[in-house]
């Protein structure tokens, strides 16, 4: 009985948050400005992704989508050149972004399919997916998507929903006063980075710092980094029966990605890039195999000279992986839709 008032209060707070989120979804906003809100963060490439999709007429035939490992591990310009050298004039992009969270990958794929007609999506996967959605999701996703919890156990949903009214109000005002919010009024071709940018040589951090990926720190430093990295890895806790809850972000949004790709006649494949001397087992391999083939680049894991840090390849490693991957994509591209 004593807990009933607190339960009512919690229910009321949740109800207000839901209603505010629904009302916020009705506020008008400019999607281009929404994607530009992360310009000064580590996710600054999302603006270029929107520009490539909506303002560049160049087709997209193959798109790589995933976390920073696939961003560092696949050189899209080299992939396109490799395919061209083999007689295939296919246009490629790498839409991978820093940090994990499959919900944002789903948003990017949906955005891509609004204007382009790719034939193949290559999804970067890790040995163990994240339990959480992407931290940039609440900034970029359409309001109706943010308001949708998607699955039981979504640990990001309430925080995202609470943020949504502020985001929508800010974007609504930015349509009238873009300079006041440090957002662009419109697309400027003079500042466009081009159709196929390179993600494997230089990484631009959120503070504008340029991080070069052209060298290896050496085996000793990578081994020490591996120890630190693995301290933060938490194995599954709830068992396979509750995997859709514990790893709902990966499982729910990958199924959504597969469904929307299938509806557009797009094939899906997966690319696994391990961390330095990391495990070769993929926790969700069985799920991936029900959707498309898995290209396993586990052969790189013992080559310290190919890593820029414990989790990411340097440019030399990316060249090796890109050259290895390119011919394997050809049969998928040539197969009937």
C-alpha positions as CSV (number, residue, x, y, z in Angstrom):
1,X,0.0,0.0,0.0
2,X,2.8,2.4,0.8
3,X,4.3,1.9,-2.6
4,X,1.1,2.7,-4.5
5,X,1.6,6.5,-4.5
6,X,5.1,6.1,-5.9
7,X,3.8,3.7,-8.5
8,X,1.2,6.2,-9.5
9,X,3.8,9.0,-9.7
10,X,6.1,6.9,-11.9
11,X,3.1,6.0,-14.1
12,X,2.2,9.7,-14.4
13,X,5.8,10.7,-15.3
14,X,6.0,8.0,-17.9
15,X,2.6,9.1,-19.3
16,X,3.7,12.7,-19.5
17,X,6.9,11.7,-21.3
18,X,5.0,9.6,-23.8
19,X,2.5,12.3,-24.5
20,X,5.3,15.0,-24.8
21,X,7.1,12.7,-27.2
22,X,4.0,12.2,-29.3
23,X,3.3,15.9,-29.4
24,X,6.9,16.7,-30.3
25,X,6.7,14.4,-33.2
26,X,4.2,16.7,-34.8
27,X,6.5,19.7,-34.7
28,X,8.0,20.6,-38.1
29,X,11.7,20.3,-38.7
30,X,14.3,20.2,-41.5
31,X,15.9,16.7,-41.7
32,X,19.1,18.2,-43.1
33,X,19.4,20.3,-40.0
34,X,18.7,17.3,-37.8
35,X,21.7,15.5,-39.4
36,X,23.8,18.6,-39.0
37,X,23.3,18.8,-35.2
38,X,26.3,16.5,-34.7
39,X,28.8,18.5,-36.7
40,X,31.0,19.2,-33.7
41,X,31.0,15.7,-32.3
42,X,32.6,12.4,-33.1
43,X,29.5,11.6,-35.2
44,X,30.2,14.5,-37.6
45,X,30.0,12.2,-40.7
46,X,26.2,11.8,-40.4
47,X,25.8,15.1,-42.2
48,X,27.9,13.9,-45.1
49,X,25.8,10.7,-45.2
50,X,22.6,12.8,-45.6
51,X,24.2,14.9,-48.3
52,X,25.4,11.9,-50.2
53,X,21.9,10.4,-50.1
54,X,19.9,13.5,-51.0
55,X,22.1,16.0,-52.8
56,X,24.5,13.8,-54.8
57,X,23.0,12.2,-58.0
58,X,25.8,9.6,-58.0
59,X,24.3,6.1,-57.6
60,X,25.1,3.9,-54.6
61,X,25.5,0.2,-55.5
62,X,27.2,-1.1,-52.4
63,X,27.0,0.4,-49.0
64,X,29.0,-0.5,-45.9
65,X,27.1,0.2,-42.7
66,X,28.3,-0.5,-39.2
67,X,30.5,0.7,-36.3
68,X,33.9,2.3,-36.4
69,X,35.7,-1.1,-37.0
70,X,34.1,-1.3,-40.5
71,X,34.7,2.4,-41.0
72,X,38.5,1.9,-40.3
73,X,38.6,-1.5,-42.0
74,X,37.1,-0.9,-45.4
75,X,38.4,1.8,-47.8
76,X,35.4,2.7,-50.0
77,X,37.5,4.4,-52.7
78,X,39.8,1.4,-52.9
79,X,36.8,-1.0,-53.0
80,X,35.3,0.9,-55.9
81,X,38.7,0.9,-57.7
82,X,39.2,-2.8,-57.1
83,X,35.8,-3.5,-58.6
84,X,36.4,-1.2,-61.5
85,X,39.7,-2.9,-62.2
86,X,37.8,-6.2,-62.4
87,X,35.4,-4.7,-64.9
88,X,32.5,-3.6,-62.6
89,X,31.5,0.1,-62.6
90,X,29.8,0.0,-59.2
91,X,29.7,2.9,-56.9
92,X,30.4,2.3,-53.2
93,X,30.1,4.2,-49.9
94,X,31.1,3.5,-46.4
95,X,28.4,4.8,-44.0
96,X,30.0,3.3,-40.9
97,X,30.0,5.6,-37.8
98,X,31.9,5.6,-34.5
99,X,30.4,3.7,-31.5
100,X,28.0,0.7,-31.4
101,X,24.2,0.6,-31.8
102,X,22.3,-1.0,-34.5
103,X,19.3,1.3,-34.2
104,X,21.2,4.1,-35.9
105,X,22.4,1.7,-38.7
106,X,18.7,1.0,-39.3
107,X,18.0,4.8,-39.6
108,X,20.8,5.2,-42.0
109,X,19.7,2.3,-44.2
110,X,16.1,3.7,-44.3
111,X,17.5,7.1,-45.3
112,X,19.6,5.6,-48.0
113,X,16.7,3.7,-49.5
114,X,14.6,6.9,-49.8
115,X,16.6,8.0,-52.9
116,X,19.1,5.3,-53.9
117,X,18.8,1.8,-55.2
118,X,21.8,-0.2,-53.8
119,X,22.1,-3.9,-54.7
120,X,24.2,-4.9,-51.6
121,X,24.5,-3.8,-48.0
122,X,27.6,-5.0,-46.1
123,X,26.9,-4.8,-42.3
124,X,29.9,-4.6,-39.9
125,X,29.5,-6.9,-36.9
126,X,31.4,-7.6,-33.7
127,X,32.2,-10.7,-31.7
128,X,29.6,-9.5,-29.1
129,X,27.0,-6.8,-29.9
130,X,26.2,-4.0,-27.6
131,X,23.3,-4.1,-25.1
132,X,22.5,-0.5,-25.8
133,X,21.4,1.6,-28.8
134,X,23.6,4.1,-30.5
135,X,24.2,7.4,-28.5
136,X,23.5,9.4,-31.6
137,X,20.1,7.8,-32.3
138,X,18.1,10.3,-30.4
139,X,19.6,13.2,-32.4
140,X,19.2,11.7,-35.9
141,X,16.3,9.3,-35.9
142,X,12.9,10.6,-37.0
143,X,10.7,11.5,-34.0
144,X,8.3,8.6,-34.5
145,X,11.2,6.2,-34.4
146,X,12.5,7.7,-31.2
147,X,9.0,7.4,-29.6
148,X,8.9,3.7,-30.5
149,X,10.6,1.5,-27.9
150,X,11.0,-1.3,-30.6
151,X,11.6,-4.1,-28.1
152,X,11.1,-5.1,-24.5
153,X,14.2,-4.1,-22.4
154,X,15.2,-1.0,-24.5
155,X,17.5,0.7,-21.9
156,X,17.8,3.9,-24.0
157,X,14.2,4.4,-24.7
158,X,13.0,6.6,-21.8
159,X,16.1,8.9,-21.9
160,X,15.7,9.3,-25.7
161,X,12.0,10.0,-25.3
162,X,12.6,12.6,-22.6
163,X,15.1,14.4,-24.8
164,X,12.8,14.4,-27.9
165,X,10.6,17.4,-27.0
166,X,13.6,19.6,-26.5
167,X,15.2,18.3,-29.8
168,X,12.0,19.0,-31.8
169,X,11.5,22.4,-30.3
170,X,15.1,23.4,-31.0
171,X,14.9,22.1,-34.6
172,X,11.5,23.9,-35.2
173,X,13.1,27.2,-34.1
174,X,16.3,26.5,-36.2
175,X,14.2,26.5,-39.3
176,X,13.5,30.2,-38.6
177,X,16.9,31.1,-37.1
178,X,19.5,28.6,-38.2
179,X,22.5,30.8,-37.4
180,X,21.3,31.1,-33.8
181,X,21.6,27.3,-33.4
182,X,24.8,27.0,-35.5
183,X,23.0,25.0,-38.1
184,X,23.0,25.4,-41.9
185,X,20.1,27.0,-43.6
186,X,20.6,24.9,-46.7
187,X,23.0,22.5,-48.4
188,X,26.1,24.2,-49.8
189,X,27.8,22.2,-52.6
190,X,31.1,24.2,-51.9
191,X,31.5,22.4,-48.6
192,X,30.5,18.9,-49.8
193,X,33.2,16.3,-49.2
194,X,32.5,14.3,-52.4
195,X,30.8,11.1,-53.4
196,X,33.2,8.6,-51.9
197,X,35.2,9.8,-48.9
198,X,38.1,7.9,-47.3
199,X,37.5,6.6,-43.7
200,X,40.7,4.6,-43.2
201,X,43.4,7.2,-43.2
202,X,42.3,10.1,-41.0
203,X,39.7,10.1,-38.2
204,X,38.2,13.5,-37.2
205,X,37.4,13.5,-33.5
206,X,34.5,15.5,-32.1
207,X,36.8,18.4,-31.0
208,X,38.2,18.6,-34.6
209,X,41.4,16.8,-33.8
210,X,42.8,14.8,-36.7
211,X,43.8,11.3,-35.7
212,X,46.0,9.5,-38.3
213,X,45.5,5.8,-39.0
214,X,48.7,5.3,-40.9
215,X,50.9,3.5,-38.4
216,X,50.8,0.7,-35.8
217,X,51.7,1.3,-32.2
218,X,53.4,-2.1,-32.1
219,X,52.6,-5.5,-30.7
220,X,53.4,-4.6,-27.0
221,X,51.2,-1.6,-27.0
222,X,48.4,-3.5,-28.7
223,X,48.6,-6.4,-26.3
224,X,48.4,-4.0,-23.3
225,X,45.4,-2.3,-25.0
226,X,43.8,-5.7,-25.5
227,X,43.9,-6.3,-21.7
228,X,42.3,-3.0,-21.0
229,X,39.7,-3.5,-23.7
230,X,38.6,-6.9,-22.4
231,X,38.1,-5.6,-18.9
232,X,35.1,-3.8,-20.2
233,X,33.6,-6.8,-22.0
234,X,30.6,-8.4,-20.3
235,X,29.5,-11.8,-21.5
236,X,25.8,-12.6,-21.9
237,X,23.9,-12.8,-18.6
238,X,20.3,-13.8,-19.5
239,X,20.9,-16.9,-21.7
240,X,19.7,-17.6,-25.2
241,X,16.0,-17.7,-24.3
242,X,16.2,-14.0,-23.3
243,X,18.7,-12.9,-25.9
244,X,16.0,-10.8,-27.7
245,X,15.8,-8.8,-24.5
246,X,19.4,-8.5,-23.5
247,X,20.6,-7.9,-27.0
248,X,17.4,-6.5,-28.3
249,X,19.1,-3.6,-30.1
250,X,21.2,-5.9,-32.3
251,X,18.5,-8.5,-32.9
252,X,15.5,-6.2,-33.4
253,X,17.1,-3.7,-35.6
254,X,19.0,-6.2,-37.7
255,X,15.7,-8.0,-38.4
256,X,14.2,-4.6,-39.4
257,X,17.2,-3.9,-41.6
258,X,16.8,-7.3,-43.3
259,X,13.1,-6.7,-43.8
260,X,13.5,-3.3,-45.4
261,X,16.4,-4.5,-47.6
262,X,14.3,-7.5,-48.7
263,X,11.4,-5.2,-49.6
264,X,13.7,-3.1,-51.8
265,X,15.4,-6.1,-53.4
266,X,18.7,-5.4,-51.7
267,X,21.0,-8.2,-50.6
268,X,22.6,-8.1,-47.1
269,X,26.0,-9.5,-46.1
270,X,28.1,-9.2,-43.0
271,X,31.7,-8.4,-42.3
272,X,33.5,-9.5,-39.1
273,X,36.7,-7.6,-38.2
274,X,38.1,-8.9,-34.8
275,X,40.1,-6.8,-32.4
276,X,43.8,-7.5,-32.0
277,X,44.3,-11.2,-30.9
278,X,40.6,-11.2,-30.1
279,X,38.2,-14.1,-30.2
280,X,37.1,-15.5,-33.5
281,X,33.6,-16.6,-32.3
282,X,30.7,-14.5,-33.3
283,X,28.0,-14.5,-30.6
284,X,25.2,-13.8,-33.2
285,X,26.6,-15.8,-36.1
286,X,23.5,-18.0,-36.3
287,X,21.3,-14.9,-36.6
288,X,23.5,-13.3,-39.3
289,X,23.5,-16.5,-41.3
290,X,19.7,-16.5,-41.6
291,X,20.0,-13.1,-43.3
292,X,23.1,-13.3,-45.5
293,X,26.6,-14.6,-45.8
294,X,29.3,-13.7,-43.2
295,X,32.7,-12.6,-44.5
296,X,35.1,-13.4,-41.7
297,X,38.3,-11.5,-41.7
298,X,39.7,-13.2,-38.6
299,X,43.0,-13.7,-40.4
300,X,44.0,-10.1,-39.5
301,X,43.9,-10.6,-35.8
302,X,47.5,-11.6,-35.3
303,X,49.0,-8.9,-37.5
304,X,50.0,-6.1,-35.2
305,X,51.4,-4.1,-38.2
306,X,47.8,-3.8,-39.6
307,X,46.2,-2.2,-36.4
308,X,46.1,1.5,-35.4
309,X,44.8,0.5,-32.0
310,X,43.5,-2.6,-30.4
311,X,40.0,-2.4,-32.1
312,X,40.8,-0.7,-35.4
313,X,42.8,-1.4,-38.5
314,X,45.2,1.2,-39.8
315,X,45.2,2.1,-43.5
316,X,47.6,-0.7,-44.5
317,X,45.3,-3.2,-42.8
318,X,42.3,-1.7,-44.5
319,X,43.9,-2.1,-47.9
320,X,44.5,-5.8,-47.2
321,X,40.9,-6.4,-46.1
322,X,39.4,-4.3,-48.9
323,X,41.4,-6.2,-51.5
324,X,40.4,-9.5,-49.9
325,X,36.7,-8.5,-49.7
326,X,36.2,-7.0,-53.2
327,X,36.2,-10.2,-55.3
328,X,33.9,-11.9,-52.8
329,X,31.2,-9.3,-53.3
330,X,31.0,-9.8,-57.1
331,X,28.9,-13.0,-57.0
332,X,26.4,-11.3,-54.7
333,X,26.2,-8.3,-57.0
334,X,25.7,-10.4,-60.1
335,X,23.1,-12.8,-58.6
336,X,19.5,-12.1,-59.7
337,X,17.6,-9.9,-57.2
